[in-house]
Amino acid sequence: MQVLLDASRFAPTDRAAAMSDYLMATSGIPHRVRVLADQPTSAQARVSGVELDRDVFFAEAIGAGFGIERTKADLRGAGPERIYLQLFDGDRPGHYEHDDVSRPLRRGDLCVTDLNAAFAYHASAAYRTVCVQVDRSRLEMNLETIRRADHRLARSPLYGVVRDHLASLSANAPLLTDPGDRESATEATVALLKGLVASAARDDDAASRNAVHDHLLDRIRHFLRMHAGDQGLGPDDIAAAHAISVRKLFQLWQSQPLSLSESIMQLRLEAAQQRLITRPDLTIAAVARASGFVDASHFSRRFRLALGCTPTAWRAEHHDHSPGMNADASRRAE
């Protein structure tokens, strides 16, 4: 991820302004930023982030000594409709206010903020946050629902699921270089945020259970896309990664068109097809290992069964249509 702000590069008296400029650049909404500490040099912030897609921005921040807020006086100038999901981790509790309701921010707490409402974050001690900023149109929810949900997030049965997802996204964000992986991460994140807000805003227990079911499936699908290339990946690994039993995993997966093992195999074959075209330097055995197959023989057998030909023949047939080959052919024609 790219470093977007390093307050240590600024003079202590300029750090609040630098933080304000960063927030304006990433959200399009002006924020008031002030230094909380008596000694300005103790105010620190380092933010890294990546745009997952046009409407979804992911960031990690570490710092101390800043207060960030929008007051009611600021609401006259509304900006883009952004929703901010944050996971807080601090040496000491921070302070959070949103839409006239205040509460402490403790380690592991989530909050969902409408950036066009009145809000405030204060953290005088060292903190770390994992944040996702989403355009409200992606959530398909009105502001009243979002604000109501924020005041009762801990009631949602998805609270722990979303918290774990953000922690996992933080750990794996540097690996999301492939557009397909980034798209999958975005879909899972938006779906979980929608489920979190919807289940927290209502009192219908049955609907909340359905939200847990649907969004746990989304997390499992995303996990499979990310880890299908791991050799030996099986039900025990998948269940353990989501804190459920293997029995529960299979119950969840019954609604899917393919069995769990067939889904993993399909993802591996799709990854192998991509590598056969884009990585002509790799041997068939190397493609097999990178795509999660035990060996080249197993790979070739499953590939022929699914596609009706060997990997070598499929590569030869499709290699002429790859961008690199077309460019070479064009140069030769000239």
C-alpha positions, 0 to 999 in steps of 0.5 A: 500500500502507498504511504499517504501521510507521514506527519513526522515529515512536517513541522509540529505546528503544521501537522494538524493542517497536513492531516486535514489536507489528507482527509480532504483529499481522500474523502472530499469532505472538510474536517477540523483537525487539532492537536490534543497533546500539550507538546505538539511534537507528540502528535503523530500520524502515518497513514497507508491506503489503497483504492479498492475501486472507485467507491471504496477506499481502504486505509490503515493509520497509526498515530497519537494526539489528534482530534478530528471532527465535523461540527454542526456549523460545518454541515452547511457545506455538505460533501460527497456521501461517504460512510466510514467503517473503522476498527479501533485499537489503542493503548488507551480508550479514545473518544467518539461522538456521532450524531449527538451520541458519544461513547468511548472507543476501546480496543476492538470497537467498530464504528460506522460514521456518516461523514456528512453528520456531526462527529468527532474522534479523539485519541490522545494515546497511541492508536491504530485504526483499520478503515474502509470508506464507502460511497453510500450509494453502494450500501443502498441504505438511507442515512437514518438507518446508518446513523441508527445502526452506529449507535447499536453496532454491538447488537449485530451478530455480524459484529465479530465477523466484520471485525475479523474481516477488517483484521484479515483485510489489513493483513492481506491488503499488500497482496491485493495486486490482481484486479480480480482479487481486489474486486473480490475483496471489495465485494466481500467488504461492502456486503459485510458492511451492508449486513452489519448496518442492516442487522444492527438497525433492526430488531428482527432476530430471524433477519439477523440470522439470515444476514449472518448466513449470507455474509459468512458465505461471502467471506468463505467465497472470498477466502477460497479465491484468496487461498485456492492455490494453497496445496492441501486446502480442505474443509478443516482449514476453511472452517478454522479460518472462520471459527466454525465447525466443519459440519457448520461449513458444509451446512452453509455450503449446501445452498451453493451450485457446486460442492466445496471440493468442486468449487476449489477445483474450479478456482484452481483450474481458472488460476491455472488457465490464467497462468498458462497464458500470462506466464509462458516462462513457467513449466506445466509443473510450475503452473500446477504447483502455483495453482494448488495441485499436488503435481503435474500428473494430477493437474493434467488429469483434472485439466483434461477432464474439465477442458478436454485437452492437456494443459500443453495443448490448451496453452499452445492453442491460446498462446497466439491470442495473448496480448504479448503474442499479438504485439509480436505478430504486429511487429513482425508484420510491420 
